[in-house]
Amino acid sequence: MMEIILNEKAWAENAIESGSLGQRPAETLMRGAKYYHSVGYKRNEIERLLEEFLLRCDPTITLPRWRQAISRCASGAGKYPLIDVKGVTISQREMEQIGRLGGRLAQRLMFTLLCLAKYGNAVNPRNGNWVNRSPREVFALANITVTVNRQSLMINDLWREGYVGYSNIVDNINLNVKILDTEEEDASVFISDFRNLGNQYMQLVGENYMTCQNCGVVVRKTSNRQKYCQACAVELNAQAAADNRREMIA
Protein backbone atom coordinates (compact mmCIF):
# COMPACT_ATOMS: atom_id res chain seq x y z
CA MET A 1 0.00 0.00 0.00
CA MET A 2 1.45 3.34 -1.07
CA GLU A 3 1.89 5.64 1.91
CA ILE A 4 -0.15 8.85 1.84
CA ILE A 5 2.26 11.76 2.17
CA LEU A 6 0.92 15.28 2.62
CA ASN A 7 4.24 17.13 2.20
CA GLU A 8 6.53 15.29 -0.19
CA LYS A 9 9.25 17.97 -0.06
CA ALA A 10 9.70 17.67 3.70
CA TRP A 11 9.39 13.89 3.51
CA ALA A 12 12.05 13.61 0.78
CA GLU A 13 14.42 15.99 2.56
CA ASN A 14 14.16 13.92 5.73
CA ALA A 15 14.77 10.64 3.85
CA ILE A 16 17.78 12.10 2.02
CA GLU A 17 19.26 13.63 5.18
CA SER A 18 18.80 10.46 7.24
CA GLY A 19 19.92 8.15 4.43
CA SER A 20 16.89 5.94 4.79
CA LEU A 21 15.20 3.96 2.03
CA GLY A 22 12.32 3.03 4.33
CA GLN A 23 10.07 0.05 3.83
CA ARG A 24 9.16 1.04 0.25
CA PRO A 25 12.42 1.81 -1.57
CA ALA A 26 10.75 2.38 -4.97
CA GLU A 27 8.49 5.07 -3.50
CA THR A 28 11.43 6.66 -1.70
CA LEU A 29 13.41 6.87 -4.94
CA MET A 30 10.42 8.30 -6.78
CA ARG A 31 9.91 11.05 -4.21
CA GLY A 32 13.64 11.72 -4.08
CA ALA A 33 13.69 12.15 -7.87
CA LYS A 34 10.72 14.55 -7.73
CA TYR A 35 12.48 16.54 -5.02
CA TYR A 36 15.73 16.82 -6.97
CA HIS A 37 13.80 17.89 -10.07
CA SER A 38 11.96 20.55 -8.05
CA VAL A 39 15.24 22.19 -7.02
CA GLY A 40 16.55 22.33 -10.58
CA TYR A 41 18.51 19.17 -11.31
CA LYS A 42 18.42 17.57 -14.78
CA ARG A 43 17.77 13.91 -15.52
CA ASN A 44 21.42 12.77 -15.61
CA GLU A 45 22.14 14.69 -12.40
CA ILE A 46 19.08 13.14 -10.72
CA GLU A 47 20.31 9.66 -11.66
CA ARG A 48 23.73 10.41 -10.14
CA LEU A 49 22.18 11.80 -6.96
CA LEU A 50 19.90 8.78 -6.59
CA GLU A 51 22.91 6.48 -6.95
CA GLU A 52 24.77 8.43 -4.27
CA PHE A 53 21.69 8.27 -2.04
CA LEU A 54 21.43 4.49 -2.45
CA LEU A 55 25.08 4.05 -1.54
CA ARG A 56 24.65 6.20 1.58
CA CYS A 57 21.69 4.05 2.58
CA ASP A 58 23.63 0.84 1.97
CA PRO A 59 27.32 0.96 0.93
CA THR A 60 27.13 -2.73 -0.07
CA ILE A 61 24.26 -2.20 -2.51
CA THR A 62 24.69 -3.45 -6.09
CA LEU A 63 23.94 -0.42 -8.25
CA PRO A 64 23.47 -2.25 -11.59
CA ARG A 65 20.39 -3.95 -10.12
CA TRP A 66 18.88 -0.53 -9.49
CA ARG A 67 19.72 1.06 -12.86
CA GLN A 68 16.29 0.50 -14.36
CA ALA A 69 14.45 1.84 -11.30
CA ILE A 70 16.75 4.85 -11.09
CA SER A 71 16.29 5.65 -14.79
CA ARG A 72 12.52 5.31 -14.53
CA CYS A 73 12.33 7.62 -11.51
CA ALA A 74 14.62 10.22 -13.06
CA SER A 75 12.74 10.27 -16.37
CA GLY A 76 9.38 10.69 -14.63
CA ALA A 77 10.55 13.17 -11.99
CA GLY A 78 8.95 16.17 -13.65
CA LYS A 79 5.66 14.53 -14.57
CA TYR A 80 3.89 15.58 -11.39
CA PRO A 81 4.71 18.35 -8.87
CA LEU A 82 5.60 17.55 -5.30
CA ILE A 83 2.52 17.01 -3.16
CA ASP A 84 1.91 19.73 -0.59
CA VAL A 85 -1.45 19.26 1.13
CA LYS A 86 -2.21 20.55 4.62
CA GLY A 87 -5.15 18.17 5.03
CA VAL A 88 -8.82 17.88 4.11
CA THR A 89 -11.94 19.35 5.67
CA ILE A 90 -15.02 17.25 6.38
CA SER A 91 -18.23 19.26 6.75
CA GLN A 92 -20.96 18.78 9.32
CA ARG A 93 -23.37 17.84 6.54
CA GLU A 94 -20.99 15.14 5.30
CA MET A 95 -20.62 13.75 8.81
CA GLU A 96 -24.40 13.67 9.16
CA GLN A 97 -24.78 11.84 5.85
CA ILE A 98 -22.22 9.25 6.90
CA GLY A 99 -24.02 8.88 10.23
CA ARG A 100 -27.22 7.87 8.42
CA LEU A 101 -25.58 4.68 7.18
CA GLY A 102 -26.47 1.59 9.14
CA GLY A 103 -23.62 0.32 11.31
CA ARG A 104 -20.18 1.60 12.27
CA LEU A 105 -18.38 -0.52 9.65
CA ALA A 106 -20.25 1.15 6.79
CA GLN A 107 -19.69 4.56 8.37
CA ARG A 108 -15.97 3.98 8.80
CA LEU A 109 -15.66 2.83 5.21
CA MET A 110 -17.56 5.83 3.86
CA PHE A 111 -15.57 8.27 5.99
CA THR A 112 -12.36 6.76 4.65
CA LEU A 113 -13.53 6.98 1.04
CA LEU A 114 -14.58 10.60 1.56
CA CYS A 115 -11.18 11.53 3.01
CA LEU A 116 -9.37 9.77 0.16
CA ALA A 117 -11.52 11.46 -2.49
CA LYS A 118 -10.83 14.87 -0.97
CA TYR A 119 -7.12 14.09 -0.78
CA GLY A 120 -7.19 13.09 -4.45
CA ASN A 121 -8.93 16.35 -5.32
CA ALA A 122 -6.36 18.36 -3.36
CA VAL A 123 -3.47 16.64 -5.13
CA ASN A 124 -5.10 16.80 -8.57
CA PRO A 125 -7.86 19.37 -9.21
CA ARG A 126 -9.05 17.21 -12.11
CA ASN A 127 -9.53 14.15 -9.91
CA GLY A 128 -13.31 14.60 -9.85
CA ASN A 129 -13.96 12.95 -6.45
CA TRP A 130 -12.43 9.60 -7.44
CA VAL A 131 -10.68 7.18 -5.10
CA ASN A 132 -7.93 5.49 -7.09
CA ARG A 133 -6.92 2.83 -4.58
CA SER A 134 -7.55 -0.87 -4.32
CA PRO A 135 -10.21 -2.19 -1.93
CA ARG A 136 -7.43 -3.80 0.09
CA GLU A 137 -5.81 -0.41 0.68
CA VAL A 138 -9.11 1.32 1.42
CA PHE A 139 -10.23 -1.27 3.97
CA ALA A 140 -6.81 -1.22 5.65
CA LEU A 141 -7.02 2.56 6.05
CA ALA A 142 -10.58 2.16 7.33
CA ASN A 143 -9.33 -0.34 9.95
CA ILE A 144 -11.82 -2.92 8.72
CA THR A 145 -10.82 -6.59 8.54
CA VAL A 146 -13.31 -8.62 6.50
CA THR A 147 -13.17 -11.14 3.67
CA VAL A 148 -12.81 -10.03 0.05
CA ASN A 149 -16.40 -11.07 -0.60
CA ARG A 150 -17.59 -8.99 2.33
CA GLN A 151 -15.59 -6.02 1.03
CA SER A 152 -17.43 -6.24 -2.29
CA LEU A 153 -20.80 -6.44 -0.54
CA MET A 154 -20.06 -3.42 1.65
CA ILE A 155 -18.99 -1.31 -1.33
CA ASN A 156 -22.06 -2.43 -3.26
CA ASP A 157 -24.27 -1.40 -0.33
CA LEU A 158 -22.77 2.10 -0.54
CA TRP A 159 -23.48 2.14 -4.27
CA ARG A 160 -27.10 1.08 -3.70
CA GLU A 161 -27.50 3.93 -1.20
CA GLY A 162 -26.10 6.43 -3.73
CA TYR A 163 -22.97 7.21 -1.72
CA VAL A 164 -20.49 6.01 -4.35
CA GLY A 165 -20.42 5.33 -8.07
CA TYR A 166 -18.55 2.81 -10.20
CA SER A 167 -16.41 3.49 -13.24
CA ASN A 168 -17.90 2.80 -16.68
CA ILE A 169 -14.65 1.11 -17.68
CA VAL A 170 -14.73 -2.67 -17.34
CA ASP A 171 -12.43 -4.01 -14.58
CA ASN A 172 -11.78 -0.50 -13.21
CA ILE A 173 -12.09 -0.75 -9.43
CA ASN A 174 -11.96 3.00 -8.75
CA LEU A 175 -14.87 4.54 -6.85
CA ASN A 176 -16.47 7.95 -7.25
CA VAL A 177 -17.65 9.55 -4.00
CA LYS A 178 -21.08 11.19 -4.38
CA ILE A 179 -21.53 13.00 -1.05
CA LEU A 180 -18.85 15.70 -1.23
CA ASP A 181 -20.10 18.99 0.12
CA THR A 182 -19.12 21.93 -2.08
CA GLU A 183 -19.86 24.39 0.73
CA GLU A 184 -17.27 24.90 3.46
CA GLU A 185 -19.20 27.17 5.80
CA ASP A 186 -20.11 24.29 8.10
CA ALA A 187 -16.61 22.80 8.33
CA SER A 188 -16.60 20.25 11.13
CA VAL A 189 -13.43 18.16 11.02
CA PHE A 190 -9.93 18.73 9.64
CA ILE A 191 -7.98 15.58 8.78
CA SER A 192 -4.21 16.00 8.52
CA ASP A 193 -3.18 12.41 9.31
CA PHE A 194 -4.22 9.64 6.93
CA ARG A 195 -3.22 6.74 9.15
CA ASN A 196 -6.06 4.75 10.68
CA LEU A 197 -8.86 6.81 9.17
CA GLY A 198 -11.46 4.36 10.40
CA ASN A 199 -10.21 4.70 13.97
CA GLN A 200 -10.25 8.49 13.62
CA TYR A 201 -13.91 8.34 12.65
CA MET A 202 -14.67 6.21 15.71
CA GLN A 203 -12.91 8.74 17.92
CA LEU A 204 -14.81 11.62 16.30
CA VAL A 205 -18.18 10.03 17.02
CA GLY A 206 -17.31 9.42 20.67
CA GLU A 207 -16.28 5.78 20.70
CA ASN A 208 -13.53 4.55 23.03
CA TYR A 209 -10.49 5.50 20.93
CA MET A 210 -7.43 7.60 21.73
CA THR A 211 -4.50 9.39 20.13
CA CYS A 212 -1.06 7.99 20.95
CA GLN A 213 0.92 10.64 22.81
CA ASN A 214 4.14 9.53 21.11
CA CYS A 215 3.39 8.96 17.41
CA GLY A 216 -0.08 10.50 17.11
CA VAL A 217 -1.81 7.47 15.62
CA VAL A 218 -5.41 6.82 16.72
CA VAL A 219 -6.04 3.40 18.29
CA ARG A 220 -8.69 1.67 20.36
CA LYS A 221 -8.34 2.54 24.04
CA THR A 222 -7.95 -0.52 26.23
CA SER A 223 -7.52 1.13 29.64
CA ASN A 224 -8.07 4.48 31.30
CA ARG A 225 -4.34 4.83 31.95
CA GLN A 226 -3.31 4.12 28.36
CA LYS A 227 -1.19 6.85 26.74
CA TYR A 228 0.49 5.07 23.84
CA CYS A 229 -0.28 2.70 20.99
CA GLN A 230 1.08 -0.82 21.38
CA ALA A 231 4.08 -0.27 19.09
CA CYS A 232 5.16 2.88 20.93
CA ALA A 233 4.57 1.30 24.33
CA VAL A 234 6.91 -1.58 23.46
CA GLU A 235 9.53 0.79 22.07
CA LEU A 236 9.37 3.19 25.03
CA ASN A 237 9.48 0.36 27.57
CA ALA A 238 12.52 -1.12 25.83
CA GLN A 239 14.20 2.29 25.83
CA ALA A 240 13.44 2.78 29.53
CA ALA A 241 14.85 -0.66 30.33
CA ALA A 242 18.01 0.10 28.37
CA ASP A 243 18.41 3.43 30.20
CA ASN A 244 18.00 1.67 33.54
CA ARG A 245 20.68 -0.87 32.66
CA ARG A 246 23.11 1.90 31.68
CA GLU A 247 22.45 3.71 34.98
CA MET A 248 23.08 0.52 36.95
CA ILE A 249 26.36 -0.05 35.13
CA ALA A 250 27.43 3.54 35.65
C-alpha angles and dihedrals in degrees: 000000000000111000116243108236120188098189111032094176094059091040093052093045090053093048092048094046094047094041093230126150091188124203094306107049095176091056091046091053091047093052091043090054091049090050094050090048091051092057093050109269121145126229097266091046091049090053091052092048092049090051090051090048092052091051091050089051092048121003090195094057118127104233098195089065089058098045095099094047092046092050092048093050093046094048092050097041095105097043095092131020121243112277114249111173123154092200140278132279122227114201128223089245091054091049090050092050091050089048090059091066115100113252135007094262092060091044093050091049093049093046089052093049090049092051092047093049091051091047089051090051091050092051094043119021088202093057092103098208095301126150107214099189134104120259088246091060094043094050091046090054089046090053091235120141112194137131121279090251091053090049090056092048093050092050090047090052089056089050092051089052091051095245096119138020133213128233118258089225114097114248092010106135096189117123129215115216112223103188102067112139113224091197119080100186092099096048108168111168134025115204116200099155119064097191116109096359091172091055090048090056091051090051091048093054093050103261121146099277132125143195116246109243091216108044101012097234117143115237139164111279113236100178139016091243095052115124104160141046116252095260093051093044091056092046095047093046090051090049092049091050091050091050090050092052091051091050091050091051092047 
